[in-house]
Amino acid sequence: MTELHNLSVAELRRVISIKEEIESLTAQLSSIAGGGDATALAPVKRRGVFRRSKATRAAMAAAQKARWAKAKGAKVEAAPKKRRKMSAAAKAKMAAAAKARWAKAKAAGKNRL
């Protein structure tokens, strides 16, 4: 952006008129919106919504209960988290697919990192 001291007088007057027009429009908007200030009209920035599975929420709840119990001095054992096991056939299928991808990439000359 051009610095103000490098602008001509006519350009500075134009900048001032645009600034005054913005302020006038902002005042009009705030009066229409109920007399509040213009910052009330600014868009609200929202964070993303984090969705977790029922199992994850249950594990988090159990962990929180364990933390509270520890803080209160009671002894509570947290249930171990269940892990899914992959079958040997699924592992072999994934390994074959990975080998095929690498072979294709090496043939194309894209094996550099």
MIFIDO-35179 format. One record per atom (N, C-alpha, C): atom name; residue in three letters; y, z, x; residue number from 1. Coordinates in Angstrom, 2 decimals, m for minus. Example, Ala and Ser with C-alpha at 12.3 -4.5 7.8 and 13.67 -1.06 7.14 Angstrom:
+------+------+---------+---------+---------+------+
| name | resn |   north |      up |    east | resi |
+------+------+---------+---------+---------+------+
|    N |  Ala |   m5.69 |    7.80 |   13.19 |    1 |
|   CA |  Ala |   m4.50 |    7.80 |   12.30 |    1 |
|    C |  Ala |   m3.30 |    7.80 |   13.20 |    1 |
|    N |  Ser |   m2.25 |    7.08 |   12.85 |    2 |
|   CA |  Ser |   m1.06 |    7.14 |   13.67 |    2 |
|    C |  Ser |    0.03 |    7.87 |   12.90 |    2 |
+------+------+---------+---------+---------+------+
END
This chain:
+------+------+---------+---------+---------+------+
| name | resn |   north |      up |    east | resi |
+------+------+---------+---------+---------+------+
|    N |  Met |   m1.17 |    0.00 |    0.83 |    1 |
|   CA |  Met |    0.00 |    0.00 |    0.00 |    1 |
|    C |  Met |    1.24 |    0.00 |    0.88 |    1 |
|    N |  Thr |    2.28 |   m0.66 |    0.45 |    2 |
|   CA |  Thr |    3.53 |   m0.75 |    1.19 |    2 |
|    C |  Thr |    4.26 |    0.58 |    1.15 |    2 |
|    N |  Glu |    4.82 |    0.98 |    2.27 |    3 |
|   CA |  Glu |    5.57 |    2.22 |    2.30 |    3 |
|    C |  Glu |    6.93 |    2.00 |    1.66 |    3 |
|    N |  Leu |    7.49 |    3.05 |    1.08 |    4 |
|   CA |  Leu |    8.73 |    2.93 |    0.32 |    4 |
|    C |  Leu |    9.92 |    2.55 |    1.19 |    4 |
|    N |  His |    9.96 |    2.99 |    2.42 |    5 |
|   CA |  His |   11.13 |    2.68 |    3.26 |    5 |
|    C |  His |   11.13 |    1.22 |    3.71 |    5 |
|    N |  Asn |   10.05 |    0.48 |    3.49 |    6 |
|   CA |  Asn |   10.00 |   m0.93 |    3.84 |    6 |
|    C |  Asn |   10.38 |   m1.84 |    2.67 |    6 |
|    N |  Leu |   10.64 |   m1.24 |    1.48 |    7 |
|   CA |  Leu |   10.96 |   m2.03 |    0.30 |    7 |
|    C |  Leu |   12.45 |   m2.31 |    0.22 |    7 |
|    N |  Ser |   12.76 |   m3.43 |   m0.44 |    8 |
|   CA |  Ser |   14.17 |   m3.74 |   m0.66 |    8 |
|    C |  Ser |   14.69 |   m2.91 |   m1.83 |    8 |
|    N |  Val |   16.03 |   m2.94 |   m2.05 |    9 |
|   CA |  Val |   16.64 |   m2.17 |   m3.12 |    9 |
|    C |  Val |   16.13 |   m2.64 |   m4.48 |    9 |
|    N |  Ala |   15.98 |   m3.94 |   m4.64 |   10 |
|   CA |  Ala |   15.50 |   m4.48 |   m5.91 |   10 |
|    C |  Ala |   14.06 |   m4.02 |   m6.18 |   10 |
|    N |  Glu |   13.23 |   m4.02 |   m5.14 |   11 |
|   CA |  Glu |   11.85 |   m3.56 |   m5.30 |   11 |
|    C |  Glu |   11.79 |   m2.07 |   m5.63 |   11 |
|    N |  Leu |   12.68 |   m1.27 |   m5.00 |   12 |
|   CA |  Leu |   12.72 |    0.16 |   m5.29 |   12 |
|    C |  Leu |   13.13 |    0.41 |   m6.74 |   12 |
|    N |  Arg |   14.10 |   m0.37 |   m7.23 |   13 |
|   CA |  Arg |   14.52 |   m0.23 |   m8.63 |   13 |
|    C |  Arg |   13.36 |   m0.57 |   m9.56 |   13 |
|    N |  Arg |   12.60 |   m1.58 |   m9.22 |   14 |
|   CA |  Arg |   11.44 |   m1.97 |  m10.03 |   14 |
|    C |  Arg |   10.40 |   m0.86 |  m10.05 |   14 |
|    N |  Val |   10.15 |   m0.24 |   m8.89 |   15 |
|   CA |  Val |    9.21 |    0.87 |   m8.79 |   15 |
|    C |  Val |    9.67 |    2.03 |   m9.67 |   15 |
|    N |  Ile |   10.97 |    2.33 |   m9.63 |   16 |
|   CA |  Ile |   11.51 |    3.42 |  m10.43 |   16 |
|    C |  Ile |   11.36 |    3.12 |  m11.92 |   16 |
|    N |  Ser |   11.64 |    1.88 |  m12.33 |   17 |
|   CA |  Ser |   11.53 |    1.54 |  m13.74 |   17 |
|    C |  Ser |   10.08 |    1.63 |  m14.22 |   17 |
|    N |  Ile |    9.14 |    1.20 |  m13.39 |   18 |
|   CA |  Ile |    7.73 |    1.30 |  m13.76 |   18 |
|    C |  Ile |    7.32 |    2.76 |  m13.87 |   18 |
|    N |  Lys |    7.77 |    3.60 |  m12.94 |   19 |
|   CA |  Lys |    7.45 |    5.03 |  m12.96 |   19 |
|    C |  Lys |    8.00 |    5.66 |  m14.23 |   19 |
|    N |  Glu |    9.25 |    5.33 |  m14.61 |   20 |
|   CA |  Glu |    9.84 |    5.88 |  m15.83 |   20 |
|    C |  Glu |    9.08 |    5.42 |  m17.07 |   20 |
|    N |  Glu |    8.63 |    4.17 |  m17.06 |   21 |
|   CA |  Glu |    7.86 |    3.65 |  m18.19 |   21 |
|    C |  Glu |    6.53 |    4.39 |  m18.32 |   21 |
|    N |  Ile |    5.88 |    4.65 |  m17.20 |   22 |
|   CA |  Ile |    4.62 |    5.41 |  m17.21 |   22 |
|    C |  Ile |    4.85 |    6.80 |  m17.78 |   22 |
|    N |  Glu |    5.92 |    7.47 |  m17.34 |   23 |
|   CA |  Glu |    6.21 |    8.81 |  m17.83 |   23 |
|    C |  Glu |    6.50 |    8.80 |  m19.33 |   23 |
|    N |  Ser |    7.22 |    7.77 |  m19.80 |   24 |
|   CA |  Ser |    7.54 |    7.65 |  m21.22 |   24 |
|    C |  Ser |    6.26 |    7.45 |  m22.03 |   24 |
|    N |  Leu |    5.39 |    6.58 |  m21.57 |   25 |
|   CA |  Leu |    4.14 |    6.33 |  m22.28 |   25 |
|    C |  Leu |    3.24 |    7.57 |  m22.28 |   25 |
|    N |  Thr |    3.23 |    8.30 |  m21.18 |   26 |
|   CA |  Thr |    2.45 |    9.52 |  m21.10 |   26 |
|    C |  Thr |    2.96 |   10.55 |  m22.10 |   26 |
|    N |  Ala |    4.29 |   10.66 |  m22.22 |   27 |
|   CA |  Ala |    4.87 |   11.60 |  m23.19 |   27 |
|    C |  Ala |    4.50 |   11.18 |  m24.61 |   27 |
|    N |  Gln |    4.52 |    9.89 |  m24.90 |   28 |
|   CA |  Gln |    4.16 |    9.40 |  m26.22 |   28 |
|    C |  Gln |    2.69 |    9.73 |  m26.52 |   28 |
|    N |  Leu |    1.83 |    9.50 |  m25.55 |   29 |
|   CA |  Leu |    0.41 |    9.81 |  m25.74 |   29 |
|    C |  Leu |    0.20 |   11.29 |  m26.02 |   29 |
|    N |  Ser |    0.87 |   12.14 |  m25.26 |   30 |
|   CA |  Ser |    0.68 |   13.57 |  m25.45 |   30 |
|    C |  Ser |    1.21 |   14.02 |  m26.80 |   30 |
|    N |  Ser |    2.28 |   13.39 |  m27.30 |   31 |
|   CA |  Ser |    2.79 |   13.77 |  m28.62 |   31 |
|    C |  Ser |    1.84 |   13.32 |  m29.71 |   31 |
|    N |  Ile |    1.19 |   12.18 |  m29.54 |   32 |
|   CA |  Ile |    0.23 |   11.69 |  m30.52 |   32 |
|    C |  Ile |   m1.02 |   12.57 |  m30.51 |   32 |
|    N |  Ala |   m1.42 |   13.02 |  m29.33 |   33 |
|   CA |  Ala |   m2.65 |   13.79 |  m29.19 |   33 |
|    C |  Ala |   m2.49 |   15.24 |  m29.60 |   33 |
|    N |  Gly |   m1.34 |   15.63 |  m30.11 |   34 |
|   CA |  Gly |   m1.19 |   16.99 |  m30.61 |   34 |
|    C |  Gly |   m0.24 |   17.83 |  m29.80 |   34 |
|    N |  Gly |    0.62 |   17.23 |  m29.04 |   35 |
|   CA |  Gly |    1.64 |   17.98 |  m28.33 |   35 |
|    C |  Gly |    1.18 |   18.61 |  m27.03 |   35 |
|    N |  Gly |   m0.08 |   18.39 |  m26.64 |   36 |
|   CA |  Gly |   m0.57 |   18.94 |  m25.38 |   36 |
|    C |  Gly |   m0.03 |   18.15 |  m24.21 |   36 |
|    N |  Asp |   m0.29 |   18.63 |  m23.03 |   37 |
|   CA |  Asp |    0.16 |   17.90 |  m21.86 |   37 |
|    C |  Asp |   m0.75 |   16.70 |  m21.59 |   37 |
|    N |  Ala |   m0.30 |   15.82 |  m20.73 |   38 |
|   CA |  Ala |   m1.03 |   14.58 |  m20.46 |   38 |
|    C |  Ala |   m2.34 |   14.83 |  m19.74 |   38 |
|    N |  Thr |   m2.48 |   15.96 |  m19.05 |   39 |
|   CA |  Thr |   m3.72 |   16.22 |  m18.33 |   39 |
|    C |  Thr |   m4.87 |   16.46 |  m19.30 |   39 |
|    N |  Ala |   m4.55 |   16.83 |  m20.55 |   40 |
|   CA |  Ala |   m5.60 |   17.02 |  m21.53 |   40 |
|    C |  Ala |   m6.26 |   15.70 |  m21.90 |   40 |
|    N |  Leu |   m5.57 |   14.60 |  m21.65 |   41 |
|   CA |  Leu |   m6.10 |   13.28 |  m21.98 |   41 |
|    C |  Leu |   m6.94 |   12.69 |  m20.86 |   41 |
|    N |  Ala |   m6.96 |   13.36 |  m19.72 |   42 |
|   CA |  Ala |   m7.71 |   12.84 |  m18.58 |   42 |
|    C |  Ala |   m9.20 |   12.86 |  m18.90 |   42 |
|    N |  Pro |   m9.95 |   11.86 |  m18.44 |   43 |
|   CA |  Pro |  m11.39 |   11.83 |  m18.71 |   43 |
|    C |  Pro |  m12.10 |   12.98 |  m18.01 |   43 |
|    N |  Val |  m13.12 |   13.49 |  m18.65 |   44 |
|   CA |  Val |  m13.89 |   14.61 |  m18.11 |   44 |
|    C |  Val |  m15.01 |   14.05 |  m17.24 |   44 |
|    N |  Lys |  m15.11 |   14.57 |  m16.04 |   45 |
|   CA |  Lys |  m16.18 |   14.14 |  m15.15 |   45 |
|    C |  Lys |  m17.41 |   14.97 |  m15.47 |   45 |
|    N |  Arg |  m18.50 |   14.30 |  m15.72 |   46 |
|   CA |  Arg |  m19.74 |   15.00 |  m16.05 |   46 |
|    C |  Arg |  m20.76 |   14.78 |  m14.96 |   46 |
|    N |  Arg |  m21.52 |   15.80 |  m14.74 |   47 |
|   CA |  Arg |  m22.61 |   15.67 |  m13.78 |   47 |
|    C |  Arg |  m23.81 |   15.08 |  m14.49 |   47 |
|    N |  Gly |  m24.72 |   14.55 |  m13.74 |   48 |
|   CA |  Gly |  m25.93 |   13.98 |  m14.32 |   48 |
|    C |  Gly |  m26.79 |   15.04 |  m14.98 |   48 |
|    N |  Val |  m27.55 |   14.63 |  m15.95 |   49 |
|   CA |  Val |  m28.45 |   15.54 |  m16.64 |   49 |
|    C |  Val |  m29.78 |   15.54 |  m15.91 |   49 |
|    N |  Phe |  m30.22 |   16.72 |  m15.52 |   50 |
|   CA |  Phe |  m31.47 |   16.83 |  m14.80 |   50 |
|    C |  Phe |  m32.56 |   17.21 |  m15.78 |   50 |
|    N |  Arg |  m33.51 |   16.34 |  m15.97 |   51 |
|   CA |  Arg |  m34.62 |   16.61 |  m16.89 |   51 |
|    C |  Arg |  m35.85 |   16.99 |  m16.07 |   51 |
|    N |  Arg |  m36.48 |   18.05 |  m16.50 |   52 |
|   CA |  Arg |  m37.68 |   18.52 |  m15.81 |   52 |
|    C |  Arg |  m38.82 |   18.59 |  m16.80 |   52 |
|    N |  Ser |  m40.02 |   18.44 |  m16.30 |   53 |
|   CA |  Ser |  m41.20 |   18.49 |  m17.16 |   53 |
|    C |  Ser |  m41.43 |   19.92 |  m17.63 |   53 |
|    N |  Lys |  m42.28 |   20.04 |  m18.66 |   54 |
|   CA |  Lys |  m42.62 |   21.38 |  m19.17 |   54 |
|    C |  Lys |  m43.28 |   22.22 |  m18.09 |   54 |
|    N |  Ala |  m44.15 |   21.59 |  m17.31 |   55 |
|   CA |  Ala |  m44.84 |   22.32 |  m16.25 |   55 |
|    C |  Ala |  m43.86 |   22.84 |  m15.21 |   55 |
|    N |  Thr |  m42.89 |   22.03 |  m14.85 |   56 |
|   CA |  Thr |  m41.89 |   22.44 |  m13.86 |   56 |
|    C |  Thr |  m41.03 |   23.57 |  m14.40 |   56 |
|    N |  Arg |  m40.61 |   23.44 |  m15.68 |   57 |
|   CA |  Arg |  m39.81 |   24.51 |  m16.29 |   57 |
|    C |  Arg |  m40.60 |   25.81 |  m16.35 |   57 |
|    N |  Ala |  m41.90 |   25.73 |  m16.68 |   58 |
|   CA |  Ala |  m42.74 |   26.92 |  m16.73 |   58 |
|    C |  Ala |  m42.87 |   27.55 |  m15.34 |   58 |
|    N |  Ala |  m43.05 |   26.72 |  m14.33 |   59 |
|   CA |  Ala |  m43.17 |   27.24 |  m12.96 |   59 |
|    C |  Ala |  m41.86 |   27.90 |  m12.53 |   59 |
|    N |  Met |  m40.72 |   27.28 |  m12.90 |   60 |
|   CA |  Met |  m39.42 |   27.86 |  m12.55 |   60 |
|    C |  Met |  m39.22 |   29.20 |  m13.26 |   60 |
|    N |  Ala |  m39.65 |   29.28 |  m14.54 |   61 |
|   CA |  Ala |  m39.53 |   30.53 |  m15.28 |   61 |
|    C |  Ala |  m40.38 |   31.62 |  m14.65 |   61 |
|    N |  Ala |  m41.61 |   31.27 |  m14.25 |   62 |
|   CA |  Ala |  m42.49 |   32.24 |  m13.62 |   62 |
|    C |  Ala |  m41.91 |   32.72 |  m12.30 |   62 |
|    N |  Ala |  m41.33 |   31.81 |  m11.55 |   63 |
|   CA |  Ala |  m40.73 |   32.18 |  m10.27 |   63 |
|    C |  Ala |  m39.54 |   33.11 |  m10.49 |   63 |
|    N |  Gln |  m38.73 |   32.82 |  m11.53 |   64 |
|   CA |  Gln |  m37.58 |   33.68 |  m11.82 |   64 |
|    C |  Gln |  m38.04 |   35.07 |  m12.24 |   64 |
|    N |  Lys |  m39.09 |   35.14 |  m13.07 |   65 |
|   CA |  Lys |  m39.63 |   36.44 |  m13.48 |   65 |
|    C |  Lys |  m40.12 |   37.21 |  m12.26 |   65 |
|    N |  Ala |  m40.75 |   36.51 |  m11.32 |   66 |
|   CA |  Ala |  m41.24 |   37.16 |  m10.11 |   66 |
|    C |  Ala |  m40.07 |   37.68 |   m9.27 |   66 |
|    N |  Arg |  m38.97 |   36.92 |   m9.20 |   67 |
|   CA |  Arg |  m37.81 |   37.37 |   m8.44 |   67 |
|    C |  Arg |  m37.20 |   38.61 |   m9.08 |   67 |
|    N |  Trp |  m37.10 |   38.62 |  m10.42 |   68 |
|   CA |  Trp |  m36.56 |   39.79 |  m11.11 |   68 |
|    C |  Trp |  m37.47 |   41.00 |  m10.90 |   68 |
|    N |  Ala |  m38.77 |   40.78 |  m10.99 |   69 |
|   CA |  Ala |  m39.70 |   41.88 |  m10.80 |   69 |
|    C |  Ala |  m39.58 |   42.44 |   m9.39 |   69 |
|    N |  Lys |  m39.42 |   41.56 |   m8.42 |   70 |
|   CA |  Lys |  m39.27 |   42.00 |   m7.03 |   70 |
|    C |  Lys |  m37.99 |   42.81 |   m6.87 |   70 |
|    N |  Ala |  m36.91 |   42.35 |   m7.52 |   71 |
|   CA |  Ala |  m35.64 |   43.06 |   m7.42 |   71 |
|    C |  Ala |  m35.73 |   44.43 |   m8.09 |   71 |
|    N |  Lys |  m36.52 |   44.53 |   m9.16 |   72 |
|   CA |  Lys |  m36.67 |   45.80 |   m9.87 |   72 |
|    C |  Lys |  m37.72 |   46.70 |   m9.24 |   72 |
|    N |  Gly |  m38.50 |   46.17 |   m8.32 |   73 |
|   CA |  Gly |  m39.48 |   46.98 |   m7.62 |   73 |
|    C |  Gly |  m40.88 |   46.88 |   m8.18 |   73 |
|    N |  Ala |  m41.07 |   46.17 |   m9.26 |   74 |
|   CA |  Ala |  m42.41 |   46.00 |   m9.83 |   74 |
|    C |  Ala |  m43.15 |   44.91 |   m9.06 |   74 |
|    N |  Lys |  m44.47 |   44.95 |   m9.12 |   75 |
|   CA |  Lys |  m45.24 |   43.95 |   m8.41 |   75 |
|    C |  Lys |  m45.87 |   42.98 |   m9.40 |   75 |
|    N |  Val |  m45.51 |   41.72 |   m9.28 |   76 |
|   CA |  Val |  m46.03 |   40.69 |  m10.18 |   76 |
|    C |  Val |  m46.52 |   39.53 |   m9.33 |   76 |
|    N |  Glu |  m47.71 |   39.06 |   m9.64 |   77 |
|   CA |  Glu |  m48.26 |   37.92 |   m8.90 |   77 |
|    C |  Glu |  m47.92 |   36.64 |   m9.64 |   77 |
|    N |  Ala |  m47.35 |   35.70 |   m8.96 |   78 |
|   CA |  Ala |  m47.04 |   34.41 |   m9.56 |   78 |
|    C |  Ala |  m48.29 |   33.55 |   m9.56 |   78 |
|    N |  Ala |  m48.49 |   32.82 |  m10.63 |   79 |
|   CA |  Ala |  m49.66 |   31.95 |  m10.73 |   79 |
|    C |  Ala |  m49.49 |   30.78 |   m9.77 |   79 |
|    N |  Pro |  m50.55 |   30.40 |   m9.06 |   80 |
|   CA |  Pro |  m50.42 |   29.26 |   m8.15 |   80 |
|    C |  Pro |  m50.20 |   27.98 |   m8.94 |   80 |
|    N |  Lys |  m49.40 |   27.10 |   m8.38 |   81 |
|   CA |  Lys |  m49.09 |   25.84 |   m9.03 |   81 |
|    C |  Lys |  m50.30 |   24.91 |   m8.94 |   81 |
|    N |  Lys |  m50.67 |   24.35 |  m10.09 |   82 |
|   CA |  Lys |  m51.82 |   23.45 |  m10.11 |   82 |
|    C |  Lys |  m51.41 |   22.11 |   m9.53 |   82 |
|    N |  Arg |  m52.27 |   21.57 |   m8.69 |   83 |
|   CA |  Arg |  m52.01 |   20.27 |   m8.08 |   83 |
|    C |  Arg |  m53.03 |   19.28 |   m8.57 |   83 |
|    N |  Arg |  m52.58 |   18.09 |   m8.82 |   84 |
|   CA |  Arg |  m53.51 |   17.04 |   m9.23 |   84 |
|    C |  Arg |  m54.24 |   16.51 |   m8.01 |   84 |
|    N |  Lys |  m55.49 |   16.16 |   m8.21 |   85 |
|   CA |  Lys |  m56.26 |   15.59 |   m7.11 |   85 |
|    C |  Lys |  m56.47 |   14.12 |   m7.38 |   85 |
|    N |  Met |  m56.33 |   13.33 |   m6.32 |   86 |
|   CA |  Met |  m56.51 |   11.89 |   m6.43 |   86 |
|    C |  Met |  m57.96 |   11.56 |   m6.10 |   86 |
|    N |  Ser |  m58.52 |   10.67 |   m6.88 |   87 |
|   CA |  Ser |  m59.91 |   10.29 |   m6.64 |   87 |
|    C |  Ser |  m60.00 |    9.44 |   m5.38 |   87 |
|    N |  Ala |  m61.19 |    9.38 |   m4.83 |   88 |
|   CA |  Ala |  m61.42 |    8.58 |   m3.62 |   88 |
|    C |  Ala |  m61.17 |    7.10 |   m3.90 |   88 |
|    N |  Ala |  m61.53 |    6.66 |   m5.11 |   89 |
|   CA |  Ala |  m61.33 |    5.25 |   m5.47 |   89 |
|    C |  Ala |  m59.83 |    4.93 |   m5.52 |   89 |
|    N |  Ala |  m59.02 |    5.86 |   m6.07 |   90 |
|   CA |  Ala |  m57.58 |    5.63 |   m6.14 |   90 |
|    C |  Ala |  m56.97 |    5.60 |   m4.75 |   90 |
|    N |  Lys |  m57.43 |    6.51 |   m3.87 |   91 |
|   CA |  Lys |  m56.93 |    6.52 |   m2.49 |   91 |
|    C |  Lys |  m57.26 |    5.21 |   m1.79 |   91 |
|    N |  Ala |  m58.48 |    4.72 |   m1.97 |   92 |
|   CA |  Ala |  m58.90 |    3.47 |   m1.33 |   92 |
|    C |  Ala |  m58.08 |    2.29 |   m1.86 |   92 |
|    N |  Lys |  m57.82 |    2.29 |   m3.15 |   93 |
|   CA |  Lys |  m57.04 |    1.22 |   m3.76 |   93 |
|    C |  Lys |  m55.61 |    1.20 |   m3.21 |   93 |
|    N |  Met |  m55.00 |    2.40 |   m3.08 |   94 |
|   CA |  Met |  m53.65 |    2.49 |   m2.52 |   94 |
|    C |  Met |  m53.63 |    2.07 |   m1.06 |   94 |
|    N |  Ala |  m54.64 |    2.46 |   m0.29 |   95 |
|   CA |  Ala |  m54.71 |    2.09 |    1.12 |   95 |
|    C |  Ala |  m54.84 |    0.58 |    1.27 |   95 |
|    N |  Ala |  m55.66 |   m0.04 |    0.42 |   96 |
|   CA |  Ala |  m55.83 |   m1.50 |    0.49 |   96 |
|    C |  Ala |  m54.53 |   m2.21 |    0.15 |   96 |
|    N |  Ala |  m53.82 |   m1.70 |   m0.86 |   97 |
|   CA |  Ala |  m52.55 |   m2.31 |   m1.23 |   97 |
|    C |  Ala |  m51.52 |   m2.18 |   m0.11 |   97 |
|    N |  Ala |  m51.49 |   m1.02 |    0.55 |   98 |
|   CA |  Ala |  m50.56 |   m0.81 |    1.66 |   98 |
|    C |  Ala |  m50.89 |   m1.73 |    2.82 |   98 |
|    N |  Lys |  m52.17 |   m1.88 |    3.12 |   99 |
|   CA |  Lys |  m52.57 |   m2.78 |    4.21 |   99 |
|    C |  Lys |  m52.18 |   m4.22 |    3.90 |   99 |
|    N |  Ala |  m52.33 |   m4.61 |    2.65 |  100 |
|   CA |  Ala |  m51.95 |   m5.97 |    2.26 |  100 |
|    C |  Ala |  m50.44 |   m6.17 |    2.40 |  100 |
|    N |  Arg |  m49.65 |   m5.16 |    2.00 |  101 |
|   CA |  Arg |  m48.19 |   m5.26 |    2.14 |  101 |
|    C |  Arg |  m47.78 |   m5.37 |    3.59 |  101 |
|    N |  Trp |  m48.40 |   m4.54 |    4.45 |  102 |
|   CA |  Trp |  m48.07 |   m4.59 |    5.87 |  102 |
|    C |  Trp |  m48.48 |   m5.93 |    6.50 |  102 |
|    N |  Ala |  m49.62 |   m6.43 |    6.09 |  103 |
|   CA |  Ala |  m50.06 |   m7.72 |    6.63 |  103 |
|    C |  Ala |  m49.08 |   m8.82 |    6.24 |  103 |
|    N |  Lys |  m48.62 |   m8.79 |    5.01 |  104 |
|   CA |  Lys |  m47.66 |   m9.79 |    4.54 |  104 |
|    C |  Lys |  m46.34 |   m9.65 |    5.29 |  104 |
|    N |  Ala |  m45.87 |   m8.40 |    5.50 |  105 |
|   CA |  Ala |  m44.62 |   m8.18 |    6.20 |  105 |
|    C |  Ala |  m44.71 |   m8.61 |    7.67 |  105 |
|    N |  Lys |  m45.84 |   m8.31 |    8.30 |  106 |
|   CA |  Lys |  m46.02 |   m8.71 |    9.70 |  106 |
|    C |  Lys |  m46.09 |  m10.21 |    9.83 |  106 |
|    N |  Ala |  m46.70 |  m10.87 |    8.86 |  107 |
|   CA |  Ala |  m46.79 |  m12.34 |    8.90 |  107 |
|    C |  Ala |  m45.40 |  m12.94 |    8.75 |  107 |
|    N |  Ala |  m44.54 |  m12.27 |    7.97 |  108 |
|   CA |  Ala |  m43.18 |  m12.77 |    7.76 |  108 |
|    C |  Ala |  m42.25 |  m12.37 |    8.91 |  108 |
|    N |  Gly |  m42.72 |  m11.52 |    9.80 |  109 |
|   CA |  Gly |  m41.91 |  m11.09 |   10.96 |  109 |
|    C |  Gly |  m40.96 |   m9.99 |   10.62 |  109 |
|    N |  Lys |  m41.23 |   m9.19 |    9.59 |  110 |
|   CA |  Lys |  m40.34 |   m8.11 |    9.18 |  110 |
|    C |  Lys |  m40.92 |   m6.75 |    9.54 |  110 |
|    N |  Asn |  m41.57 |   m6.64 |   10.65 |  111 |
|   CA |  Asn |  m42.19 |   m5.36 |   11.02 |  111 |
|    C |  Asn |  m41.30 |   m4.54 |   11.95 |  111 |
|    N |  Arg |  m40.07 |   m4.99 |   12.17 |  112 |
|   CA |  Arg |  m39.15 |   m4.21 |   13.01 |  112 |
|    C |  Arg |  m38.48 |   m3.14 |   12.19 |  112 |
|    N |  Leu |  m38.32 |   m1.96 |   12.76 |  113 |
|   CA |  Leu |  m37.65 |   m0.86 |   12.05 |  113 |
|    C |  Leu |  m36.22 |   m0.76 |   12.49 |  113 |
+------+------+---------+---------+---------+------+
END
